């Protein structure tokens, strides 16, 4: 698995993870919205920690290149 998630993207994902967990607690962990929020939080945290996003790979998006000095917000592989 080639890493595709840059450091800024990782920070955003971690912040969104925290917000999703807070939302889950606010609406109730056993409610449908609470469960969805926890699943989203788990996915965001996993992709942030691993540095790999399957959706980015599918669409050939690479925010890691931004960290390496690319001028665009994402690089499209050919």
C-alpha positions in Angstrom: 0.0 0.0 0.0 1.4 3.3 -1.1 0.8 6.1 1.4 -1.5 8.7 0.0 -2.4 10.9 3.0 -0.3 13.9 3.8 0.4 15.4 7.2 -2.2 18.2 6.9 -4.8 15.7 5.7 -3.9 13.5 8.7 -4.5 16.3 11.2 -7.8 17.1 9.6 -8.9 13.5 9.8 -7.9 13.3 13.5 -9.9 16.4 14.3 -12.9 15.0 12.4 -12.5 11.8 14.3 -12.7 13.6 17.6 -15.8 15.5 16.4 -17.4 12.3 15.3 -16.8 10.6 18.7 -18.2 13.7 20.5 -21.3 13.6 18.2 -21.7 9.9 18.9 -21.8 10.5 22.7 -24.1 13.5 22.3 -26.7 11.6 20.3 -26.3 8.3 22.2 -23.9 5.5 21.4 -26.6 3.0 20.7 -28.6 5.3 18.3 -28.3 4.8 14.6 -26.6 8.2 14.2 -24.2 7.4 17.1 -23.2 4.1 15.5 -22.6 5.7 12.1 -20.6 8.4 13.8 -18.4 5.8 15.5 -17.9 3.9 12.2 -16.9 7.1 10.4 -14.5 8.0 13.3 -12.9 4.5 13.1 -12.4 4.9 9.4 -11.0 8.4 9.7 -8.6 7.3 12.5 -7.4 4.2 10.6 -6.6 6.2 7.5 -5.0 8.9 9.4 -2.7 6.5 11.3 -1.9 4.3 8.4 -1.4 7.2 5.9 -3.3 5.2 3.3 -6.8 6.0 2.0 -8.4 3.5 -0.4 -10.7 6.1 -1.9 -7.7 8.3 -2.7 -6.0 5.4 -4.4 -9.2 4.7 -6.4 -9.3 8.3 -7.7 -5.5 8.6 -7.9 -5.3 11.4 -5.3 -2.2 11.9 -3.3 -2.0 14.6 -0.6 1.3 13.3 0.5 2.9 15.0 -2.5 1.9 18.4 -1.0 4.2 17.6 1.9 7.0 16.9 -0.5 6.8 20.4 -2.1 4.3 19.9 -5.0 2.5 23.1 -6.0 -0.9 21.5 -6.4 -3.3 20.5 -3.7 -3.3 16.9 -5.0 -1.4 15.1 -7.6 -3.1 13.0 -10.3 -1.0 10.0 -11.3 -1.0 9.1 -15.0 
